[in-house]
Structure formats: C-alpha cells, structure tokens
Amino acid sequence: MAVRHRLIHVGPSAVWDVLADGTRYAEWVVGTARSEPVRGQWPQTGSAIRFEIRIGPARLTNETVVRRCEEGRLLELEAKAGPLGTARISIDVRPWGEETLVIVDEHPLRGAGGLLHNAGFEALIQLRHRTMLARLARLCESEANPDERPGRQDTAGLAEARGAGHA
C-alpha cells in the first residue's frame, strides 16, 4: 500500500476547493493530460470524471469514480486503468494548525494491477504521489497567495523599495 503525506501551507478549505473541482483533476494528478466531469456532481458519491492520458501520439481515456466523500475531509476514488484494473485512492485532508496535512493512500483494487503489485511498483507509486502532492501544494498555495505566483512581481513592494532610497 502506497501511503504518502504532505503539509500544504493553506487551510483545509483551500485544498478542498481544488479537490472538489473535477475540471482541475488534470492539473494535479500526474500522468493526466485532461479531465472533465461525465456523471453526477463531483465530488458527490457516484460522480465520475473522464481523464485522458497521452503516451506519444496515443491517447487513452479512463474514468475516476467517487466511492466515498466526506465533504472537506475525505475523498475516496476508484481510478480505472483499462486492462490493468482499478486502484483505490484515498485522499485525507486534515487541519494542521493553520495549514493542512494531506495523506494519500493508494492500492490496487481489481484486475491485473493487483497481480503485478510488488515492491518496484510500490516505489513508482511513491514517486508519482510525491510529484502529485507537490503539484497540489503549488496549486493551492499559489491561489491562496496570488502575489507569490512564479513570474509575478509585487509592483507595490518594488515602488516602496525604490522610494525608500529617495528621501
């Protein structure tokens, strides 16, 4: 079972806002090129999004279904991976002071993925989760602090700094 965590420097509601937007799934899930809601109201139980994976010129589409949702706290998903079967992915959102501890737990659920699951596969999932949680953190933190987005300058701060030397 691949379990990974990350402390994200925003409150739980900011993290949940990103998780609860099915159109943004591809922005933080590694390997996903595009996503769109296809059934129900994401992230309500039973709702689903379709996602696309691109491997060179090939495009594969699958879907992720919400199996359990405790709004603002827990999202359990079943990600379908065609012939590899499905995986259970649990995303636990916990307040940690003024920040948020996010814990992701993934393991094969059905199909060939369970048969192929071994220590090497587990290591790949850990790397994928590390990257996925880093993307989620960057997305949440940049939205909570728009002046800290990469490439954005705080022009008011620059003007003050320039003016400070001109007394």
Number of C-alpha atoms within 10 A of each C-alpha: 13 18 16 18 16 16 17 24 19 22 20 21 17 19 27 18 11 18 22 18 14 21 17 16 23 17 17 19 19 17 15 16 17 17 22 18 20 16 13 14 16 21 24 18 17 16 19 24 22 20 25 17 17 13 10 6 5 7 10 13 16 14 19 25 23 23 18 17 19 13 13 17 16 18 23 21 24 23 23 21 18 13 9 15 17 22 20 20 22 21 21 18 26 18 16 15 10 10 17 23 20 23 18 22 18 22 19 21 16 16 16 15 18 15 11 12 13 11 11 10 12 16 12 12 19 19 13 16 23 16 15 18 22 16 16 21 21 17 18 23 19 15 16 16 10 11 13 13 14 9 7 9 11 11 10 9 10 11 10 10 11 10 10 9 7 6 4
